[in-house]
């Protein structure tokens, strides 16, 4: 029973490792092809928090999963990710909805900041709403996307395959009856 549990655990770990590797390679490829494109995995755009402006809710190194939403459905107190005027991504909380010229704009502020963000955010700038976050997982995904991380993941993948092959090889050799082995 213990061997089955270990086998299942190993298989699940390997599947997660493969998914992380493939998504990292895809993300890396897409970002090299088009630096303005933000890759999506199962409809979620995954990013790493870089600053402490949203502490204590989101801390540097946290991984946030952002899902595209209809900007008209966004509400006060919702955390959104948007592209600011410097073309970088910002994840802050909506503190006010502002109607100007028949359009809705968003006033945002980081939880740890004393003042609201400068300027209003248009619907076109909004990437999406933060659906969940995983503490410190951003460090891992950033490492996996790096060249040393990709090499280590590939090495772990190859070692797992080699272990699986060797287990199959040795288990089939043990099952062969001694009477069938020719000297």
C-alpha positions as CSV (number, residue, x, y, z in Angstrom):
1,X,0.0,0.0,0.0
2,X,2.8,2.4,0.8
3,X,4.4,1.8,-2.6
4,X,1.2,2.7,-4.3
5,X,0.8,5.9,-2.3
6,X,4.4,6.8,-3.1
7,X,3.9,5.9,-6.8
8,X,0.8,8.1,-7.0
9,X,2.5,11.0,-5.2
10,X,5.4,10.7,-7.5
11,X,3.1,10.7,-10.6
12,X,1.2,13.7,-9.3
13,X,4.4,15.6,-8.6
14,X,5.7,14.7,-12.0
15,X,2.5,15.9,-13.7
16,X,2.6,19.2,-11.8
17,X,6.3,19.6,-12.7
18,X,5.5,19.0,-16.4
19,X,2.6,21.5,-16.3
20,X,4.7,24.1,-14.6
21,X,7.5,23.5,-17.1
22,X,5.3,23.7,-20.2
23,X,3.5,26.8,-18.9
24,X,6.8,28.5,-18.1
25,X,8.3,27.6,-21.5
26,X,5.2,28.9,-23.2
27,X,5.2,32.1,-21.1
28,X,8.8,32.7,-21.8
29,X,8.4,32.1,-25.5
30,X,5.4,34.4,-25.7
31,X,7.1,37.2,-23.8
32,X,10.1,37.0,-26.1
33,X,7.9,37.1,-29.2
34,X,5.8,40.0,-28.0
35,X,6.9,41.9,-24.9
36,X,3.5,43.6,-24.6
37,X,1.6,40.3,-24.6
38,X,0.7,38.8,-21.3
39,X,0.3,35.0,-21.6
40,X,-2.8,33.3,-20.2
41,X,-3.0,29.9,-18.7
42,X,-6.5,28.5,-18.5
43,X,-7.9,32.0,-18.8
44,X,-5.7,33.3,-15.9
45,X,-2.8,35.7,-16.4
46,X,-0.3,34.9,-13.8
47,X,2.1,37.5,-12.4
48,X,4.5,38.0,-9.5
49,X,4.0,40.9,-7.0
50,X,7.1,43.0,-7.1
51,X,6.4,45.8,-4.5
52,X,4.9,46.1,-1.1
53,X,2.2,48.6,-2.1
54,X,-0.6,46.0,-1.4
55,X,0.8,44.7,1.9
56,X,-0.4,42.9,4.0
57,X,-2.9,41.4,1.5
58,X,-0.3,40.9,-1.3
59,X,3.4,40.8,-0.5
60,X,6.4,40.9,-2.8
61,X,7.0,37.4,-4.2
62,X,3.3,36.4,-4.1
63,X,1.8,35.0,-7.3
64,X,-1.5,36.6,-8.4
65,X,-3.9,35.0,-10.8
66,X,-5.8,37.6,-12.8
67,X,-8.9,36.9,-14.8
68,X,-10.3,39.2,-17.5
69,X,-13.6,40.7,-16.5
70,X,-16.1,43.1,-18.0
71,X,-14.9,46.5,-16.6
72,X,-18.5,47.6,-16.1
73,X,-18.9,44.8,-13.5
74,X,-16.0,46.0,-11.4
75,X,-16.8,47.4,-7.9
76,X,-15.2,49.4,-5.2
77,X,-12.9,47.4,-3.0
78,X,-12.0,44.9,-5.8
79,X,-8.3,44.3,-6.6
80,X,-7.5,44.8,-10.2
81,X,-4.4,44.6,-12.4
82,X,-4.0,47.3,-15.0
83,X,-1.4,48.7,-17.3
84,X,-0.3,52.2,-16.2
85,X,1.0,55.0,-18.4
86,X,4.6,53.8,-18.2
87,X,3.4,50.5,-19.7
88,X,4.0,48.4,-16.5
89,X,1.5,46.3,-14.7
90,X,0.1,47.5,-11.4
91,X,-2.1,45.6,-9.0
92,X,-4.1,47.9,-6.7
93,X,-7.6,48.2,-5.1
94,X,-10.4,50.2,-6.6
95,X,-11.3,52.9,-4.1
96,X,-13.8,54.9,-6.3
97,X,-15.7,54.6,-9.5
98,X,-15.7,57.9,-11.4
99,X,-18.1,58.8,-14.3
100,X,-16.6,61.2,-16.8
101,X,-18.1,62.0,-20.2
102,X,-20.3,58.9,-20.0
103,X,-17.4,56.6,-19.3
104,X,-16.5,54.8,-16.0
105,X,-13.0,55.3,-14.7
106,X,-11.4,53.7,-11.7
107,X,-9.5,55.5,-8.9
108,X,-7.1,53.0,-7.4
109,X,-4.8,52.8,-4.4
110,X,-2.3,50.4,-2.9
111,X,-3.4,49.1,0.5
112,X,0.0,50.2,2.0
113,X,0.0,53.6,0.3
114,X,-1.2,56.8,2.0
115,X,-2.6,58.4,-1.2
116,X,-4.6,57.3,-4.2
117,X,-2.8,56.6,-7.4
118,X,-2.2,59.5,-9.7
119,X,-4.7,59.6,-12.5
120,X,-7.7,57.6,-13.3
121,X,-7.7,54.1,-14.9
122,X,-9.7,53.6,-18.0
123,X,-11.5,50.3,-18.8
124,X,-9.0,49.8,-21.7
125,X,-6.1,49.7,-19.2
126,X,-7.7,47.0,-17.0
127,X,-6.2,43.6,-17.5
128,X,-8.5,41.9,-15.0
129,X,-9.5,41.2,-11.5
130,X,-7.3,39.3,-9.0
131,X,-9.1,36.0,-8.4
132,X,-6.6,34.4,-6.0
133,X,-3.0,34.6,-4.9
134,X,-0.4,32.1,-3.7
135,X,2.1,33.5,-1.1
136,X,5.7,33.4,-2.2
137,X,5.0,31.2,-5.3
138,X,6.1,34.1,-7.6
139,X,9.7,33.5,-6.6
140,X,9.4,29.9,-7.7
141,X,7.7,30.7,-11.1
142,X,10.3,33.5,-11.7
143,X,13.1,31.0,-11.0
144,X,11.5,28.3,-13.3
145,X,11.3,30.9,-16.1
146,X,15.0,31.7,-15.8
147,X,17.7,29.7,-17.8
148,X,19.1,28.0,-14.7
149,X,15.5,27.1,-13.6
150,X,14.7,25.6,-16.9
151,X,17.8,23.5,-16.8
152,X,17.1,22.3,-13.3
153,X,13.5,21.4,-14.2
154,X,14.7,19.6,-17.4
155,X,17.2,17.7,-15.3
156,X,14.6,16.7,-12.7
157,X,12.3,15.6,-15.4
158,X,15.0,13.4,-17.0
159,X,15.9,11.9,-13.6
160,X,12.2,11.1,-13.0
161,X,12.0,9.4,-16.4
162,X,15.3,7.5,-15.7
163,X,14.0,6.3,-12.3
164,X,10.7,5.1,-13.9
165,X,12.5,3.2,-16.6
166,X,14.9,1.6,-14.2
167,X,12.1,0.6,-11.9
168,X,10.2,-1.0,-14.8
169,X,13.4,-2.8,-15.9
170,X,14.3,-4.2,-12.5
171,X,10.7,-5.2,-11.7
172,X,10.3,-7.2,-15.0
173,X,13.7,-8.9,-14.3
174,X,12.5,-9.9,-10.8
175,X,9.3,-11.4,-12.1
176,X,11.0,-13.8,-14.5
177,X,11.1,-17.3,-13.0
178,X,14.5,-18.8,-12.4
179,X,13.6,-21.8,-14.5
180,X,13.2,-19.6,-17.6
181,X,16.5,-17.9,-17.2
182,X,19.1,-19.5,-19.5
183,X,22.7,-19.7,-18.4
